[in-house]
Amino acid sequence: MPVESVFPRLEALLPHVQKPIQYVGGELNSTVKNWDECDVRWALMYPDAYEVGLPNQGVMILYEVLNEREGVLAERTYSVWPDLEALMREHGVPQFTVDAHRPVKEFDLFGLSFSTELGYTNMLTALDLAGIPLDASERTLDDPIVVAGGHAAFNPEPIADFIDCAVIGDGEQAVLEMTEIVRAWKAEGRPGGRDEVLFRLAKTGGVYVPRFYDVEYLPDGRIARVVPNRSGVPWRVSKHTVMDLDEWPYPKQPLVPLAETVHERMSVEIFRGCTRGCRFCQAGMITRPVRERSITGIGEMVDKGLKATGFEEVGLLSLSSADHTEIGDIAKGLADRYEEDKIGLSLPSTRVDAFNVDLANELTRNGRRSGLTFAPEGGSERMRKVINKMVSEEDLIRTVATAYGNGWRQVKLYFMCGLPTETDEDVLQIGDMAVNVIAKGREVSGSNDIRCTVSIGGFVPKPHTPFQWAPQLSAEETDARLEKLRDKIRGDKKYGRSIGFRYHDGKPGIVEGLLSRGDRRVGAVIRAVYESGGRFDGWREHFSYDQWMKCAEETLPPQGVDVDWYTTRERTYEEVLPWDHLDSGLDKDWLWEDWQDALDETEVDDCRWTPCFDCGVCPQMDTSIQIGPTGKKLLPLSVVNQ
């Protein structure tokens, strides 16, 4: 039977909410397929507002990969703002997709992509609005299989009670494999019910199903072991890695939003993975090895994407885009090709040691010359050795001097506070660096009209990184340290006015730390926060630290742990970590050795250009580094006959 659209009921509510356009669908390049002609149906969610969720590359790619398949349907859903949530509850309108406004509960699979742990309460809101039981154990054959993915899924234990399964790593092939398993199970008449289809998924070794694993604890609260509770389920679940990105040129038809979104551009992922080895960076560690898209592949994607969308800017995405072996040729080729169309190019941020004026000029040739962003991360030379960010202050000053000398007027520098072994002095050196940047900028530009913005985030230790054992700095200590830095910058009469200072207080970082390194016991906190009204925790105006701490105080001590136990406590080598049974390919002993190197302030090179350091990923995952140069040029300009 066709599933009815809830739009007639929803439409009556839209005049009473802010930004109703975000709920109506019908975007350029969106897809609506016939329900009855498909036998496997996915609802895909980025658990945040439309303006943040729609540009998300991960969801956009999976949406297209699935909809290209015969007999498979994928639609998107996003978090609704509290004003619409209240009206939906009042009028009985369930969580819906924006494509055809079908109820999420009617789909076979409900996939959520978590780039941050702060989306967990939004997931519970969506489940409840959809009429899907929050507890996975209470779901029946009529409920969708709830699948978690994205970077946060590399430790899904805090949400283990709420999800049916998690997939770690790249999603393109994974969702297609899962689709075929669900399709076969349905074709057989759904034998064995929900338990059977989850077992078939778990048996592959690439899908983690929490219900098939028991967690045993030691008397002091640490984990004794995580053990499969039925035969045929693997002890460890492996991440998925897509090799040869040119074979996966998605999105081919990027979505064009109806409402304003955080990124108004057509984006191309130019490579995946990073081996720079920054010890704080979970994304770099879990996405190894480096796999470059070829220059011709990038050219084709940009050409098709611009024709399909009409965007006027192309974002060249990756964790460190200037590290692509052919980035100079890519930037020049695209700038040449689209000079008449005034298509701008952008990189998310630029490594200090990868910046050069030629590249920067190509990136700004057809667009506007806005500010440049660099991320030294650590304020002192010593801290940059600890975190393996091999950039000296001389490198930075030389780079910004080049930028200011070539007409740039604004530079943004990104740092972290609360890194392992950090002292007040390390953080205060951020102020010295900013002063030196402004002084050099004034010297080379001959002008006082230049700016340097210092932006600081709190450090949160993440799973599958060398810092997974590190203690986190308390919110109070973080705030005190940043206050000293702010006073130092503001007190500088000569340079202070040219230095902008932006920072996040330490409180959101503590909640993120609780969720990122938590285990199944933390699920009770998430549920309590949700039930007491917690929503949109990634948004400063909606986030309530006091609410999180109150719920944690009510739910954790009865289980023998507290917030500090998860955040400010240092772990030992022997401790079983909540995510040890999820295999990112990284050898745990290698991570531990790198943690010891950090404490010794020892730097490690990038294995793209040096012999292997035995991190374990390539042999463990049967993968290899894929980099150029290809020696090819961008697609030639098409000749137009007059």
C-alpha positions as CSV (number, residue, x, y, z in Angstrom):
1,M,0.0,0.0,0.0
2,P,1.2,3.5,-0.8
3,V,2.2,5.5,2.3
4,E,0.2,8.7,2.7
5,S,1.9,12.1,2.8
6,V,1.5,14.0,6.0
7,F,1.8,17.3,4.2
8,P,-1.9,18.3,4.3
9,R,-1.8,18.1,8.1
10,L,1.7,19.7,8.2
11,E,0.8,22.6,5.9
12,A,-1.8,23.9,8.3
13,L,0.9,24.2,11.0
14,L,3.5,26.0,8.9
15,P,2.1,29.6,9.1
16,H,2.7,29.4,12.9
17,V,6.4,28.5,12.8
18,Q,9.6,30.3,11.9
19,K,11.2,29.6,8.5
20,P,8.5,27.3,7.3
21,I,10.2,26.9,3.9
22,Q,12.7,24.5,5.5
23,Y,10.0,21.9,5.9
24,V,8.4,21.9,2.4
25,G,10.9,20.0,0.3
26,G,11.0,20.2,-3.5
27,E,14.7,21.2,-3.8
28,L,16.4,21.2,-7.1
29,N,17.9,17.7,-7.6
30,S,15.8,16.1,-4.9
31,T,14.3,12.7,-5.6
32,V,10.8,11.3,-5.0
33,K,10.3,7.7,-6.1
34,N,7.2,5.5,-6.2
35,W,6.8,3.8,-2.8
36,D,5.3,0.6,-4.2
37,E,7.9,0.2,-6.8
38,C,10.6,0.0,-4.2
39,D,11.3,-2.9,-1.8
40,V,13.9,-1.3,0.5
41,R,13.3,2.2,1.8
42,W,15.7,4.4,3.8
43,A,15.0,7.6,5.7
44,L,18.3,9.5,6.1
45,M,18.9,12.1,8.8
46,Y,21.5,14.6,9.8
47,P,20.2,15.3,13.3
48,D,20.3,19.0,13.2
49,A,18.3,21.8,11.6
50,Y,17.8,21.9,7.8
51,E,20.3,24.8,7.4
52,V,23.1,22.7,8.9
53,G,21.9,19.3,7.6
54,L,21.1,19.9,4.0
55,P,24.7,20.8,2.9
56,N,26.1,17.7,4.8
57,Q,28.2,15.8,2.2
58,G,27.8,12.4,3.9
59,V,24.0,12.4,3.8
60,M,23.9,13.9,0.3
61,I,26.2,11.2,-1.0
62,L,24.2,8.3,0.5
63,Y,20.9,9.8,-0.7
64,E,22.2,9.7,-4.2
65,V,23.9,6.3,-4.0
66,L,20.7,4.7,-2.7
67,N,18.3,6.4,-5.1
68,E,20.4,5.4,-8.1
69,R,19.6,1.8,-7.3
70,E,16.6,0.1,-8.8
71,G,13.9,-0.8,-6.2
72,V,15.6,1.3,-3.5
73,L,14.3,4.6,-2.2
74,A,15.9,7.2,0.1
75,E,14.4,10.3,1.6
76,R,15.8,12.9,4.0
77,T,14.6,14.2,7.3
78,Y,16.0,16.9,9.6
79,S,15.5,18.0,13.1
80,V,12.4,20.2,13.6
81,W,12.8,23.4,15.7
82,P,11.0,23.4,19.1
83,D,8.1,25.6,17.7
84,L,7.1,23.0,15.1
85,E,7.8,20.1,17.5
86,A,5.2,21.4,19.9
87,L,2.6,21.8,17.2
88,M,3.4,18.3,15.7
89,R,2.8,16.8,19.2
90,E,-0.4,18.8,19.7
91,H,-1.8,17.8,16.3
92,G,-0.4,14.3,16.0
93,V,1.9,14.9,13.0
94,P,4.8,12.4,13.0
95,Q,8.4,13.0,12.1
96,F,8.4,13.3,8.3
97,T,10.7,13.3,5.3
98,V,11.1,16.5,3.4
99,D,11.0,14.8,0.0
100,A,7.6,13.2,0.0
101,H,6.5,14.0,3.6
102,R,6.2,10.4,4.4
103,P,6.2,9.3,8.1
104,V,9.7,8.1,9.1
105,K,8.2,5.1,11.0
106,E,7.1,3.6,7.7
107,F,10.6,3.2,6.3
108,D,12.7,0.0,6.5
109,L,15.8,1.7,7.8
110,F,16.4,5.0,9.6
111,G,20.0,6.1,9.1
112,L,21.5,8.9,11.2
113,S,24.8,10.5,10.5
114,F,26.6,11.9,13.6
115,S,29.5,14.2,12.9
116,T,29.3,15.3,16.6
117,E,28.0,13.7,19.7
118,L,25.9,16.8,20.5
119,G,23.2,15.5,18.1
120,Y,22.1,12.7,20.4
121,T,19.1,14.4,22.0
122,N,17.9,15.4,18.5
123,M,17.9,11.7,17.6
124,L,15.7,10.9,20.6
125,T,13.3,13.7,19.6
126,A,13.1,12.4,16.1
127,L,12.5,8.8,17.2
128,D,9.8,9.9,19.6
129,L,8.0,12.2,17.1
130,A,8.2,9.3,14.6
131,G,6.5,6.9,17.1
132,I,9.5,4.6,17.2
133,P,10.3,3.3,20.7
134,L,13.4,5.0,22.2
135,D,14.7,1.7,23.5
136,A,15.8,-0.6,20.7
137,S,14.8,-3.6,22.8
138,E,11.1,-2.5,22.6
139,R,10.9,-2.2,18.8
140,T,8.8,-4.6,16.8
141,L,8.8,-5.8,13.2
142,D,6.9,-2.7,12.2
143,D,9.7,-0.3,13.3
144,P,12.6,0.8,11.1
145,I,16.1,-0.5,11.8
146,V,17.9,2.5,13.4
147,V,21.4,2.8,12.0
148,A,24.1,5.2,13.3
149,G,27.0,6.4,11.2
150,G,29.4,9.3,10.9
151,H,32.5,10.1,13.0
152,A,30.7,9.8,16.3
153,A,29.7,6.3,15.5
154,F,33.3,5.1,16.1
155,N,32.1,5.0,19.8
156,P,28.4,4.3,19.6
157,E,28.3,2.9,23.2
158,P,26.6,6.0,24.8
159,I,23.6,5.5,22.4
160,A,23.8,1.7,22.3
161,D,20.3,1.5,24.0
162,F,18.7,3.6,21.3
163,I,20.2,2.3,18.0
164,D,19.8,-1.1,16.4
165,C,23.2,-1.0,14.7
166,A,26.2,1.2,13.8
167,V,28.4,1.4,10.8
168,I,31.9,2.8,11.1
169,G,33.9,4.3,8.2
170,D,32.8,5.1,4.7
171,G,29.1,4.6,4.0
172,E,28.8,4.2,0.2
173,Q,29.4,0.5,-0.1
174,A,28.1,-0.2,3.4
175,V,24.6,1.1,2.8
176,L,24.3,-0.9,-0.4
177,E,25.4,-4.2,1.3
178,M,22.9,-3.5,4.1
179,T,20.2,-2.8,1.5
180,E,20.8,-6.2,-0.1
181,I,20.6,-8.1,3.2
182,V,17.3,-6.4,4.1
183,R,16.0,-7.0,0.7
184,A,16.7,-10.7,0.8
185,W,15.2,-11.0,4.3
186,K,12.0,-9.2,3.2
187,A,11.8,-11.3,0.1
188,E,11.9,-14.5,2.2
189,G,8.9,-13.2,4.3
190,R,11.0,-11.6,7.1
191,P,11.9,-15.0,8.8
192,G,13.0,-14.8,12.4
193,G,11.8,-11.3,12.8
194,R,13.8,-8.3,13.7
195,D,16.4,-10.4,15.6
196,E,17.2,-12.4,12.4
197,V,17.8,-9.4,10.1
198,L,20.0,-7.8,12.7
199,F,21.9,-11.1,13.1
200,R,22.5,-11.3,9.3
201,L,23.8,-7.7,9.4
202,A,26.1,-8.4,12.4
203,K,27.5,-11.6,10.7
204,T,29.1,-9.5,8.0
205,G,31.7,-8.2,10.4
206,G,31.0,-4.7,9.2
207,V,27.8,-3.8,11.1
208,Y,27.9,-3.4,14.9
209,V,24.7,-4.5,16.7
210,P,24.9,-3.6,20.4
211,R,22.3,-6.1,21.5
212,F,24.6,-9.0,20.5
213,Y,27.3,-7.8,22.9
214,D,27.4,-7.8,26.7
215,V,29.6,-5.4,28.7
216,E,31.1,-6.7,32.0
217,Y,32.4,-4.2,34.5
218,L,35.1,-4.4,37.2
219,P,34.3,-3.3,40.8
220,D,36.0,0.1,40.3
221,G,33.7,0.9,37.3
222,R,36.1,0.2,34.5
223,I,35.1,-2.3,31.8
224,A,36.3,-5.9,32.3
225,R,35.4,-6.9,28.7
226,V,32.9,-6.6,25.9
227,V,31.9,-10.1,24.7
228,P,29.5,-11.4,22.0
229,N,26.4,-13.1,23.5
230,R,25.6,-15.4,20.6
231,S,27.7,-17.5,18.3
232,G,28.3,-16.2,14.8
233,V,28.8,-12.6,15.9
234,P,32.4,-11.4,15.5
235,W,34.5,-10.2,18.5
236,R,35.5,-7.1,16.6
237,V,33.6,-5.1,14.0
238,S,35.7,-3.5,11.2
239,K,35.4,-0.1,9.5
240,H,34.5,0.3,5.9
241,T,37.0,1.9,3.5
242,V,36.2,3.0,-0.1
243,M,39.2,2.7,-2.4
244,D,39.5,4.5,-5.7
245,L,37.3,7.6,-5.1
246,D,37.0,8.1,-8.9
247,E,34.7,5.2,-9.0
248,W,32.4,7.0,-6.5
249,P,32.0,10.5,-8.0
250,Y,29.2,11.6,-5.6
251,P,27.3,13.8,-5.3
252,K,26.7,14.0,-9.1
253,Q,23.5,16.1,-8.7
254,P,24.1,18.1,-5.5
255,L,21.0,19.4,-3.7
256,V,20.2,23.1,-4.0
257,P,18.5,24.3,-0.8
258,L,15.3,26.4,-0.7
259,A,16.1,28.1,2.6
260,E,19.4,29.7,3.5
261,T,22.0,27.2,4.7
262,V,25.4,27.3,6.3
263,H,27.2,26.6,3.0
264,E,25.9,28.0,-0.2
265,R,28.3,26.2,-2.6
266,M,28.9,23.1,-4.6
267,S,31.4,20.9,-2.8
268,V,33.8,18.3,-4.1
269,E,35.8,16.0,-1.8
270,I,39.2,16.0,-3.4
271,F,40.7,13.4,-1.1
272,R,39.8,11.3,1.9
273,G,42.0,10.5,4.9
274,C,45.0,12.3,6.4
275,T,48.3,11.1,7.7
276,R,49.7,14.3,9.1
277,G,49.4,12.6,12.4
278,C,48.0,15.4,14.5
279,R,47.4,13.5,17.8
280,F,44.2,15.4,18.8
281,C,42.5,14.8,15.4
282,Q,40.0,11.9,15.4
283,A,39.0,12.6,11.8
284,G,42.6,12.2,10.6
285,M,43.1,9.0,12.5
286,I,39.9,7.2,11.6
287,T,39.8,8.0,7.9
288,R,43.3,6.6,7.1
289,P,44.7,5.8,4.5
290,V,44.9,8.9,2.3
291,R,43.0,8.4,-1.0
292,E,43.2,11.1,-3.6
293,R,40.6,11.8,-6.2
294,S,42.4,12.3,-9.5
295,I,42.6,15.8,-11.0
296,T,40.5,14.6,-14.0
297,G,37.9,13.1,-11.7
298,I,37.7,16.4,-9.7
299,G,37.4,18.3,-13.0
300,E,34.5,16.1,-14.2
301,M,32.7,16.4,-10.8
302,V,33.0,20.2,-10.7
303,D,31.8,20.5,-14.3
304,K,28.7,18.3,-13.8
305,G,27.9,19.7,-10.4
306,L,28.0,23.3,-11.5
307,K,25.7,22.5,-14.5
308,A,23.3,20.7,-12.2
309,T,23.1,23.4,-9.5
310,G,24.0,26.9,-10.7
311,F,26.2,27.5,-7.6
312,E,28.8,30.3,-7.9
313,E,31.4,28.8,-5.6
314,V,33.2,25.5,-5.5
315,G,34.5,24.1,-2.1
316,L,37.5,21.8,-2.4
317,L,36.9,19.6,0.6
318,S,39.2,17.3,2.6
319,L,40.9,17.3,6.0
320,S,43.9,19.2,4.5
321,S,43.1,20.2,1.0
322,A,46.3,22.0,0.2
323,D,48.1,18.6,0.7
324,H,46.6,17.2,-2.5
325,T,49.6,16.3,-4.7
326,E,48.1,18.3,-7.6
327,I,46.4,21.1,-5.7
328,G,48.2,23.8,-7.7
329,D,47.1,22.4,-11.0
330,I,43.6,21.8,-9.7
331,A,43.2,25.4,-8.5
332,K,44.8,26.9,-11.6
333,G,42.8,24.7,-14.0
334,L,39.5,25.5,-12.3
335,A,40.2,29.2,-12.1
336,D,41.1,29.3,-15.8
337,R,38.1,27.3,-16.8
338,Y,35.6,29.4,-14.9
339,E,37.2,32.8,-15.1
340,E,34.4,34.2,-17.3
341,D,31.7,32.7,-15.1
342,K,33.3,34.2,-12.0
343,I,33.1,30.9,-10.1
344,G,34.9,31.3,-6.8
345,L,37.0,28.5,-5.2
346,S,37.5,27.8,-1.5
347,L,39.5,25.6,0.8
348,P,38.1,25.0,4.3
349,S,41.4,26.1,5.9
350,T,45.0,26.1,4.9
351,R,48.0,24.5,6.7
352,V,50.6,27.1,7.4
353,D,53.3,25.0,5.7
354,A,51.1,24.3,2.6
355,F,50.2,27.9,1.9
356,N,51.7,29.7,-1.0
357,V,50.7,32.9,-2.8
358,D,50.2,31.3,-6.2
359,L,47.7,28.9,-4.7
360,A,45.9,31.6,-2.8
361,N,45.8,33.9,-5.8
362,E,44.2,31.1,-7.9
363,L,41.6,30.5,-5.2
364,T,40.6,34.1,-5.1
365,R,41.0,35.0,-8.7
366,N,37.3,34.7,-9.6
367,G,35.9,35.3,-6.1
368,R,36.3,37.8,-3.4
369,R,39.5,38.0,-1.3
370,S,38.2,37.3,2.1
371,G,40.3,36.3,5.2
372,L,42.7,33.4,5.4
373,T,42.4,30.8,8.1
374,F,45.3,29.0,9.5
375,A,45.3,26.5,12.4
376,P,48.6,26.4,14.5
377,E,46.4,24.6,17.2
378,G,49.1,25.0,19.9
379,G,50.3,28.4,21.3
380,S,53.8,27.4,22.0
381,E,56.5,25.5,20.1
382,R,56.5,22.9,22.9
383,M,52.7,22.3,22.6
384,R,53.0,21.9,18.8
385,K,55.5,19.1,19.4
386,V,53.1,17.5,21.9
387,I,50.3,17.5,19.4
388,N,52.5,16.7,16.4
389,K,51.6,19.9,14.6
390,M,54.9,20.5,12.9
391,V,54.7,24.2,12.3
392,S,57.2,26.7,13.8
393,E,56.4,30.3,14.7
394,E,58.8,31.3,12.0
395,D,56.8,29.3,9.5
396,L,53.6,31.1,10.6
397,I,55.1,34.6,10.6
398,R,56.7,34.0,7.2
399,T,53.3,32.8,5.8
400,V,51.2,35.6,7.2
401,A,53.8,38.1,6.0
402,T,53.4,36.7,2.5
403,A,49.6,37.0,2.8
404,Y,49.6,40.6,4.2
405,G,52.3,41.6,1.7
406,N,50.1,40.4,-1.2
407,G,47.0,42.3,-0.2
408,W,45.2,40.2,2.4
409,R,44.0,42.3,5.3
410,Q,42.5,39.6,7.6
411,V,44.0,36.4,9.0
412,K,42.2,34.0,11.4
413,L,44.3,31.7,13.6
414,Y,42.7,28.7,15.3
415,F,44.0,27.2,18.5
416,M,42.9,24.8,21.2
417,C,43.0,25.2,25.0
418,G,43.3,22.3,27.4
419,L,45.7,20.1,25.4
420,P,47.7,17.4,27.3
421,T,50.6,18.8,29.4
422,E,49.5,22.4,28.6
423,T,50.3,25.2,31.1
424,D,49.1,28.8,31.5
425,E,52.3,29.9,29.8
426,D,51.7,27.8,26.7
427,V,48.3,29.5,26.3
428,L,49.6,33.0,27.0
429,Q,52.1,32.5,24.1
430,I,49.0,32.6,21.8
431,G,48.9,36.3,22.6
432,D,52.6,36.7,21.8
433,M,52.1,35.0,18.5
434,A,49.1,37.2,17.6
435,V,51.1,40.3,18.4
436,N,54.0,39.2,16.3
437,V,51.6,38.5,13.4
438,I,50.1,42.0,13.6
439,A,53.6,43.6,13.9
440,K,54.9,41.7,10.9
441,G,51.7,42.5,8.9
442,R,52.0,46.2,9.6
443,E,55.6,46.1,8.5
444,V,55.2,44.3,5.2
445,S,51.9,46.0,4.2
446,G,52.9,49.5,5.4
447,S,49.4,49.8,6.9
448,N,47.9,49.6,10.3
449,D,44.5,48.6,8.8
450,I,45.0,44.8,9.2
451,R,43.4,42.3,11.5
452,C,44.2,39.0,13.2
453,T,41.4,37.0,14.8
454,V,42.3,34.5,17.4
455,S,39.7,31.7,17.7
456,I,40.0,29.1,20.5
457,G,38.1,25.9,21.1
458,G,38.4,23.6,24.1
459,F,40.2,20.3,23.5
460,V,38.2,17.2,23.9
461,P,40.0,13.8,23.9
462,K,38.5,11.5,21.2
463,P,38.4,7.7,20.7
464,H,40.9,6.1,18.3
465,T,43.5,8.9,18.8
466,P,46.7,8.9,20.8
467,F,45.0,11.3,23.2
468,Q,42.2,8.8,24.0
469,W,43.9,8.1,27.3
470,A,44.4,11.8,28.2
471,P,42.7,13.7,31.1
472,Q,40.5,16.5,29.9
473,L,40.9,20.0,31.5
474,S,37.9,20.9,33.7
475,A,35.6,23.7,32.5
476,E,36.7,25.9,35.3
477,E,40.4,25.6,34.5
478,T,39.7,26.1,30.8
479,D,37.8,29.3,31.5
480,A,40.4,30.6,33.9
481,R,43.2,30.0,31.4
482,L,41.3,31.8,28.6
483,E,40.5,34.7,30.8
484,K,44.2,35.3,31.4
485,L,44.8,35.2,27.7
486,R,41.9,37.6,27.0
487,D,43.3,40.1,29.6
488,K,46.7,39.9,28.1
489,I,45.5,40.6,24.5
490,R,43.1,43.4,25.6
491,G,45.9,44.9,27.8
492,D,48.2,45.4,24.8
493,K,47.8,49.1,23.9
494,K,49.8,48.9,20.7
495,Y,48.4,45.8,19.1
496,G,45.3,44.7,21.1
497,R,42.8,46.6,19.0
498,S,43.9,44.8,15.9
499,I,43.4,41.4,17.5
500,G,40.0,39.8,17.6
501,F,39.4,37.2,20.3
502,R,36.8,34.5,20.1
503,Y,36.5,31.5,22.4
504,H,34.0,29.0,23.6
505,D,33.8,28.5,27.3
506,G,34.8,25.1,28.7
507,K,31.3,23.8,29.5
508,P,30.2,22.4,26.1
509,G,33.5,20.6,25.9
510,I,32.9,18.7,29.1
511,V,29.5,17.4,27.8
512,E,31.2,16.5,24.5
513,G,33.9,14.7,26.5
514,L,31.3,12.8,28.5
515,L,29.6,11.6,25.3
516,S,32.7,11.0,23.2
517,R,34.5,8.7,25.7
518,G,31.4,7.4,27.5
519,D,30.1,3.8,27.7
520,R,26.6,2.4,27.8
521,R,26.0,3.9,31.3
522,V,26.0,7.4,29.7
523,G,22.8,6.5,27.8
524,A,20.8,7.2,31.0
525,V,22.2,10.8,31.0
526,I,21.2,11.4,27.4
527,R,17.7,10.1,27.9
528,A,17.2,12.2,31.1
529,V,18.4,15.3,29.3
530,Y,16.1,14.6,26.4
531,E,13.1,14.0,28.7
532,S,13.8,17.3,30.6
533,G,13.7,19.2,27.3
534,G,17.3,19.1,25.9
535,R,17.4,19.8,22.2
536,F,19.9,21.2,19.7
537,D,22.9,20.9,22.1
538,G,25.3,22.0,19.4
539,W,23.6,25.5,19.4
540,R,24.8,27.8,22.1
541,E,21.4,29.4,22.7
542,H,19.8,25.9,23.3
543,F,22.6,24.2,25.2
544,S,22.2,23.9,28.9
545,Y,25.3,22.8,30.8
546,D,23.4,22.9,34.1
547,Q,20.7,20.6,32.7
548,W,23.4,18.0,31.6
549,M,25.2,18.1,34.9
550,K,21.9,17.8,36.9
551,C,20.9,14.7,34.8
552,A,24.4,13.3,35.2
553,E,24.3,13.7,38.9
554,E,21.0,11.8,39.1
555,T,21.9,8.9,36.8
556,L,25.6,8.2,37.0
557,P,26.5,7.9,40.8
558,P,24.0,5.0,41.2
559,Q,26.1,3.2,38.6
560,G,29.3,4.0,40.5
561,V,30.7,6.7,38.1
562,D,30.4,10.4,37.6
563,V,31.2,13.1,35.0
564,D,34.8,13.5,36.2
565,W,35.3,9.8,35.8
566,Y,34.6,10.1,32.1
567,T,36.3,13.4,31.4
568,T,39.2,14.6,33.7
569,R,40.4,11.1,34.6
570,E,43.6,9.8,32.8
571,R,43.3,6.2,31.5
572,T,46.0,3.5,31.8
573,Y,47.3,1.2,29.0
574,E,45.6,-1.8,30.7
575,E,42.1,-0.3,30.7
576,V,39.6,-1.7,28.3
577,L,38.2,1.3,26.4
578,P,34.5,1.3,25.5
579,W,35.3,1.2,21.8
580,D,38.1,-1.3,21.8
581,H,35.9,-3.9,20.0
582,L,35.4,-1.5,17.1
583,D,38.3,-1.8,14.7
584,S,39.4,1.5,13.0
585,G,42.5,-0.3,11.7
586,L,44.8,1.5,14.1
587,D,46.9,-0.7,16.2
588,K,46.3,0.1,19.9
589,D,49.9,-0.4,20.8
590,W,50.9,2.1,18.1
591,L,48.4,4.7,19.5
592,W,49.9,4.1,23.0
593,E,53.4,4.6,21.7
594,D,52.3,7.8,20.0
595,W,50.8,9.0,23.3
596,Q,54.2,8.3,25.0
597,D,55.9,10.2,22.1
598,A,53.5,13.1,22.8
599,L,54.5,13.2,26.5
600,D,58.1,13.2,25.4
601,E,57.4,16.0,22.9
602,T,58.6,13.8,20.0
603,E,57.3,14.6,16.5
604,V,56.5,12.0,13.9
605,D,56.5,12.6,10.1
606,D,53.7,12.1,7.6
607,C,53.9,8.6,6.2
608,R,52.8,9.8,2.8
609,W,56.3,11.0,2.2
610,T,58.3,8.8,4.5
611,P,58.5,5.1,5.3
612,C,55.6,3.4,7.1
613,F,55.3,3.9,10.9
614,D,53.2,0.8,11.4
615,C,50.0,2.4,12.5
616,G,48.3,-0.8,11.3
617,V,45.6,0.6,9.0
618,C,46.9,-0.6,5.6
619,P,47.6,-4.3,6.4
620,Q,44.6,-4.5,8.8
621,M,42.1,-3.1,6.4
622,D,43.8,-4.4,3.2
623,T,44.1,-0.8,1.9
624,S,46.9,1.4,0.8
625,I,47.7,5.0,0.3
626,Q,46.5,6.3,-3.1
627,I,48.1,9.5,-4.1
628,G,49.3,11.2,-7.3
629,P,50.7,13.0,-9.1
630,T,48.8,11.6,-12.2
631,G,50.7,13.9,-14.6
632,K,47.4,14.8,-16.2
633,K,45.8,18.2,-16.5
634,L,42.2,19.2,-15.7
635,L,39.6,18.4,-18.3
636,P,40.2,20.7,-21.4
637,L,37.9,23.6,-21.9
638,S,35.2,22.7,-24.3
639,V,35.4,24.5,-27.6
640,V,32.4,26.6,-28.4
641,N,31.8,27.1,-32.2
642,Q,30.7,30.6,-33.0
